[in-house]
Amino acid sequence: MSLRTLESLGSLAGKRVVVRCDLNVPLKDGVITDDGRVQASLPTLNALINQGARVVVISHLGRPKGEPDPQYSLEPVAQRLSELLGKPVVFAGDTVGDAAKEAVDGLQDGDVALLENLRFNPGETSKDDAERAEFAGRLAAFGDAFVSDGFGVVHRKQASVYELAQALPSAAGLLIAAELDVLDRLTENPERPYTVVLGGSKVSDKLGVIGHLLPRVDALCIGGGMLFTFLAAQGHKVGASLLEADQIDTVRSYLAKADELGVEIVLPSDVVVAEAFSADAAHEVRPADDIEGSPWGEKGIGLDIGPETAAVFAAKIAGARTVFWNGPMGVFELAPFAAGTKAVAQALTEVDGLAVVGGGDSAAAVRALGFSDEQFGHISTGGGASLEFLEGKALPGLEALGWEPAS
C-alpha cells in the first residue's frame, strides 16, 4: 500500500478534521524560542482552512507525567499559531473534557481550535493498547476525518499517532508527505557523491543508522561527543571526554566494515579541549591523537571538532551532491565550542544538490547560530523519526496511513 494523502479524504468542506501536528516547541518563561515546528504545520492547516474544514489541532509539548502541568501548556502555541495563520485560534483548556467539546462544537467552516497538551492524559503514551485505544476514541469523537502531520512523532506508537489513525478516515498531511519525499531521495538512488555527517552526544544513538547507511554512502564524517568512542576504538586516549566504552568493539567492527566497502570514514584530526564544561573554561586545540597532551591531562574534555577538521568536513560536504547531517559537532550552546557546528552548517548552505538537516538538535543549532531555514535544501522536523527511517525501521504512525518501508 502507498501513503494515503489529503486527496484520499475527498471534500472536507464543513467537516471536522482532527490534525495531529508536532508543536513541541522550546519555551522559555512562557515564550517560544524557536517556532520552526509551528511554521512547518502551516501548509496543511491552510489547505484545510481553504477547503472550509473545521480544524481541530492536537499536539503534545514536553514530557508531562500524564497529568496537567502549567509549564507544558500549549496556550502560548495557540497565540503564535493565531498570528501565523492570520486568524483567531480557539484554545481549549483541556484535551477531551468540557472545554474541548465546547471549542469543537463552536467551530464554523474554516475555523481552527487547538486542544490542550495530549500528554496531560495518561492514555496518550500508555503501554497498554486498550488504554491508548480508549483515549483515541475520545479524540475521534471530535472529528469526521483525521490528518496526521506530526512527522516528529510518527515513530511512536501513541494514541494520537497510531490508534487515532485507525479510528477515523485518515491521511498524511503535506508536511509528512514532504518529509518522506526527501527521505526517499536519501535512500533510493541518491545522487553521488553522498556524504553523511553525524554528531551528537552518544554513538549508541547512531549505531543503527551507521550500519544501515554504510553500504549506501561514499563518506561518513563523525563529530560531536560520539567521535571520542571512535578515537578510542583506534587506540587513542580521550581524557575526560564523553566515551561509551561498551561500544568500542562495535565501532571497530563498523570501521572494518567501512574499509571493506570502500566507504571513507572521516574522523577528526584535531579537537577543542577544555579544562571544564563551561563557556568561560580555558581551552585549546589539540591533535585528536594527543588529547591528554593538553595542560589538563586526563581531566581535559573535548567539546568541539577543531578548525582543521571543520575545514576537512566542509570540503567533503562541498564536494557532495547529496548530504545528510544529524547531530551538532560540539557543544554549540557554548560560544567557544560552536565553530565546528557553524562550519558544517555553512557548508550545507553551499551544496550543489540535496542538503538535508536531520531535525532535532541539528535544526535547533542552525537557527541558534543565525541561519534561516531557507538556506538549506530541507530541515527535517523529526530527528528521531528521520534516523529511524534511515535505519529502515517500521514507523507505526506511517504504517497506520498505509505506508510500507522499502525492503
N, C-alpha and C positions, 0 to 999 in steps of 0.2 A: 504494500500500500504506500501511497505518497502522502506527504503532509497536506492536511486539509487547510485551505486558505480561506480568507474572508468571503470570497466569491461563492464558496460552497454553501454558505448560510442563506443565500438569496437576499431578497429585500428585507432590510431591518428597520424600515420606517415605522415608527410607532411602537416598536418592540423594545422591551427592557433587555439590555445586553450587559452582562456582568463581565468586566475586563480585569484579568489578573495582571497587574503591572508590577514591576520591581522598582518601588520608590524608596528603597532602603538607602537613604542619603545620609551623609555625615552632618551632624548637628553640633553647634557649639553655643551654649546659652540660648537654646531655642531658635538659633539662626542657622539656615542651611549654608554650609561652606562649599559645597560642590553640588550643583543641581543637574549634573550630566544625565543622571538616570531619569529625572523628571523631563528634561528636554527630549530624551530618547523615546518617551511614551507619547509624544505629541502627534506624530503622523497617524498612528492608529486611532487615537481619540478623536482627532479632527475628521478622519474618514468616517467614523461612526456618527459624529455630530452632524456632518454634512448630509448623511443619509436620513437624518431625522430620528435616529435611535435615542432611547432614553438610557443614558450611560451610567452604570454603577461600577465605580472603580474600587478595587480591593488590592491591598498590599500589606507587607509586613514592614517593620522597621526595627532594627536591632535584635536583641535576644532577651526580651522579657520572659519571665518564667511562667507563662500560661495564665497570667492574670494582669489586670490593668496596672500600668506603671506610667505616671505622667511624663517622665523623661523620654519615653518612647512613643509619645502621641504623634499621630500623623497630621495634627492640626496645622503646624507650620507648612507642611507639604501642600495641604489644601489651599492655603493662601498663595503659595508660589504657583501652583497649578492654575489657579484662577487668573493670576497675572499673565502667565504664558499663553493660556487659551483665549484671553481677552473676554472672558465671560464669568459670571459667578459660578463657583463650585460649592455646592451644599456639603457641609461636613457633618457627618453623624457621629455622635459621641460614643457609640458602641458599634459592634460588628453585626450582630444578629438579633439585637434586642429592640425595644420600642423605638429608640431614636433612629435606628437603621430603617425600620419598617416605615416610620413617618417620612424619612427623607426619600425613600424609594417611591412610596405612594404619591408623593407630591411632585414627582418629575413630569415635565411635559416633553414633547418631542424636541430633541436637540439639547436637553438639559443634562447636567453632569452632577453626580454625587460621589463623594469619597467616604467610605466607611472607615471606622477606626481600625487600628492595627490588628491584623488577623491573629498575631501571636499572643494577644491578650486572652485567647481562648485555647485551652489545652488540646482541644481536638485537632487544631491545625497541624501540629507537629507530632501528634501521638504515634507511638509504635504499634498501637492497636488498630487493626484495619477497620473494625466496626466503629470505633470512636471517631476515626477520621471520616468515615462514610456518613456518620450521623451529622457531623459538623458541615460536611459538604452539602448534605441535603438541605440544611437550614439556609446555606448560602444560595443554593439552587432555587429556593422559593422566591428569590428576588429577581430572577431572570427568565427570559424566554430562550436565550442563547448565551453561550459562554465563549469569550475570546481570550486565549492565553497569549500574553505578550511580555511576560517577565522572564527574559532569557536567563537572567542570573539565578533562577530557581528551578529550571527545568530538569536539573539532575537530582532534585529532591522528590521523594515520594511523600508529598504532603497534601492535605485535604484540598486546598485551593489550586493545586497544581495537577494532581492526578485524579482523585475521585470526582472533583467538580467537572472535569472534562468528560467524565463518563455519565454524569447525571443530567447533562443538558446537551442539545446540539452544539458542537464545539468546533473551533477552528483556531489556527495560529494567526496572530496579528502581524502587522507589517514589520515590526522590529525583529521578531523571531525569524520570519522569512528572510530578512536581510542578513541576519547573523548566520543562518545556515548556508546562504549563498556564498558568503565569504569563507566559511569553514570548509565548504565543499571545494572551493578553489585552492585551499591549502592542502587538501588531502587527495583530490582527484586530478592527476596530471598537472601539478603546479608548474608554472614557468620556471626555468632554471637559468642561473644557479639559484638554489633555495637555501637560505640561511635562517637558522633558528637561534634566537638569543634567549637564554634562560637565566634568571636570577632569583631573588627572594631568599628567605632565610634557610629553609630546610630542603636538602636534597631529597629526602624521603617523599616530599610532596610532589616531586617532579620525576621520580623514577619511572612511573608508568608511561608518561608522555615521552621520556627519553627513549625507552625501549621501543615504543610504537613508531617513533619518528626516525630512528636511526636508519632503517632501510629506505627512507623516503627523502632524506635531505642530503645536501652536499657539505654543509658546515654547521657546526653547533658551537656557539660561543657561551662559555659558562662564567657568570659573575655572581654577585650577591653573596650572602652567607654560605650558600651551598658550595662555593668554589673551594672552601678550605677542606672539605671532605675529599674533593678531587686532588688537591695538593697532597693531602695525607696519603691518599692512595698511591701517589707517585713516590712516597717515602720522605716527603718534606715535613718539617716541624712547623706548626702553625700558632704557637704561643697560646694565648687565651682566646683565640678566635673561635667562632661558632664551629663546632665539629660534631658530626654524627658518627662516632667510632663504629657503631654497629652496621653502618652502611658501606664501610670501606671496601669490603670484599665484593659487594655488588657493584660499586663504582669501578673497581678494577676489571670486573667482567665486561662492563659497558665500554671501557677504554679498549679492551681487547677486541670486542665486537666491532667497534668503530674502525679499528685498524684493519680488521678482516674485510669489512665492507668498503673500505676506501673513503670513509667519511672523516673529514677533518674536525677534530675536537680542539677548539681554540681556548686554551687556558691562560689566565693572566700571567704576564711576565713581571709585573710589579703591582704592589698593593699599598694602600694608605694605611699605615699602622698608627694607632693612638695609645696614649697612656691609659685612657679610660673611655667609657661610653658616655661622652659628654661633648656638647658643642664647643666648649672652651678648653678641651683637653689638648695637651701637647701632642703633636702628630708629625709624622714624616713619611716619605715614600721609601719603601724598601723593595728589593728584589723579592719576587714571590718565593724563591727558594732559600731566602735568608730573613724570614720574618723575625726570628728570635735574635737577629743581629741588631735590632733596634735598641735604644737606650733602656727599654723596659724589659728586655729579655723575654722570659717565658710569660710575663704578665701583659705583653703588648697585644692589642686587639686589632685585627684587620677589619676596617669599616668601609672600605670602598676599593674599587679597582684603581690602579694608578694611571697616570696620564699616558704612558707608553701603551698600556693595554687598551685604554679608551680609544686611542688613535688606530690601533690594530682592529678593534671591533668595528669602529666606524668605517674603515676601509673595506672590511669584509661585508658589511651591510651595503655600502655604496656599490659594490660590485655584483650585488644580487638582483634578481628580477622578482623574487618572492621572499618576503621576510615576515617572520612571526616572532614577536617579543612578549615574554611574560616574566615579570619579576624585576624589581629595581636592582641596580648594580651595587648599591651601597645603602647606607642609612641616609637617604635623600632628605629626610625631615630635618637633619642637622646640616647646616650650610657647608661646613668644611668637608663633608662626605657626600656631597650631591653631584660632584663634577662628572663622575662616571656615568650616572644615570642620565644627566643632561646631555652628555656627548652621544649616547646611544639614541636618545630621543631626537636630537638634532639630525643625526644620520638617517633616521627613519623618514624624516620630513623630506629628504632629498632623494629617496629611492625612485628609480625609473621603473615602476612596476607596482606590484601589490605590497603594501606595508601595513601590517596589522598589529595594533597594540592589544594585547590579550587580556584586557579588563583588570579588575581588582586593584592591587597596589600600583600596577604599571599605569593604569588610567589616572589614578589619583596623583601619581608622581608627575606625569606630563602636564597636568593642569596646575599643580602646585609650583612647577618650575617655569610657568608663564607661557606654555604652548597652548594653542587653541585646537579644538577637535578637527577643524577644517584643514589643519596642516598635515593630517595623516590620512592614509587611504581608508582606514577603518579603526575605530576604537570600540572594542567589544564591551558590552555591559555586564558580561558574566565571566569572571576569571576562572572560577571552579568549573563552570559548565563548559567553557572553551577547552580547558585542559582535558576534561573527561571525554569530550567529543573527539579530541585529537588522540586520546588513548584508545579510541574505538569502543568505548563503553556504551552500554544501553542507558538511555536517558528517559526515565519514566514519564516526565512531563511532555516529551515529544512523542513517545510511543502512544500515549493516550490520544494524540492528534493524528495518528495514522502513520507516523514516521518510522522507518526501519533503518538501523545503522548499516552502512556499507560493509560487505563481508571482507 
